[in-house]
Amino acid sequence: MTSIRLIGVPMDLGASRRGVDMGPSAVRYTDLRERLEQLGHSVEDAGNVAVPFREDAAKGAQRGARYLGAIADVCTDVALKVRDALAAGATPIVLGGDHALSAGSVAGAAAHLAAREQSLGALWIDAHGDLNTPATSRSGNVHGMPLAALLGHGDKAMASIAGRTGAVKASDVALVGVRDLEASEKDHIRKWNLSAFTMRALDELGVRKVMEDALAIATRSTAGLWVSFDMDVIDPSDAPGVGTPVPGGITYREAHLMMEMIADTGKLVGMDVVEVNPVLDVHNRTAEVARELILSAFGKRIL
C-alpha cells in the first residue's frame, strides 16, 4: 500500500487558452481518490495551491514570459507542498493546471532528495519539448519553459525554485513522445545533450523499447523517478480536452503501457498530470483518461 497525497494546481497563467485551471476539479470529479483507494492505497487530498487571477497577475507580466512573477510564486508553493508530502512519507500526485507548474513539482522532489545527497530522475512525457526560455519563446507562454528552467536555463526565478539552480541534470532526463518542437528547442536538445524519444522513435522501436531506454536514463544513477505527464502527448482522438493538441500522438493503450512500466520500476516518487482543459473536452473524456493513467502508474493491471 502507498500513501498518496493529491495536490491541485488550478493554474492557467502559463497557457494562452483559458480553462486549464479547471483541470484539477475535472480529474477529481472522476472519483480519482476513491479509485486509488480501491487499489489499496491510502489517499489524502491536500486541496489546491492558491493561484492568483490573471487580471491581478498581469501587473507583474514580463517581456518574453507572461505572468512570470506570479507563476514563479505558484511554483515555489507547489515545490513546498511536494517536499512536505515526501517528507511525510507520501507520494504526491499533482493535478494541473498548465505545465508551467512542473517547474515547482519537480524542483520540490529534487530538493527533498538533495537534502539526502541524492538525485532525481525525470521522465517528461509530452508532445512538446518545454525547452524555451524568455529569450527564445515566440509566444511568451511559460508552459513552454518548465523543463528548460529545471535544467537551470532561462529566468533566474524559475530556474532556482526551491533554492537550487538546475533541479535535475540533463543526463537524468528523458523526453518521450515529442512531435512539435520549435527550432530553438531542437538546438537546446543538441546543445544540452538531452535524450529525446520522438514519435518516430516510438513508431520504429515501439513503446516497450523506448520506455526501457528512457527509464534506464532516468533511473540508472538516481534515487527516485518523477513523471511529468502532459495529456497532449496522447492523440487528440483519445484526449481532445487539451489546449495545444498535436495530431499523431500516442494511443490510449500505449499510454497505459508507459504507466505500467513506470509502476514496474518501483522507483516512482511522484508525478504530475497536466493540461487537462475541461472547456475543450468532450464529456470529461480527457479527465477520465488522466484518471486511468494515474491508476495504471499506481498498480492497476488488466490481470
Secondary structure, DSSP 4 states (H G I P E B T S, - for coil): --EEEEEEE---TT-SSTTGGGHHHHHHTTTHHHHHHHTT-EEEEEEE-----HHHHGGG-BTTBTTHHHHHHHHHHHHHHHHHHHHTTPEEEEEES-GGGHHHHHHHHHHHHHTTT--EEEEEE-SB-----TTT-SS--GGGSHHHHHTT-S-HHHHTGGG-S-SS-GGGEEEEEE-B--HHHHHHHHHTT-EEEEHHHHHHH-HHHHHHHHHHHHHTT-SEEEEEEEGGGB-TTT----SS--SS-B-HHHHHHHHHHHHHHS-EEEEEEE---GGG-STTHHHHHHHHHHHHHTT----
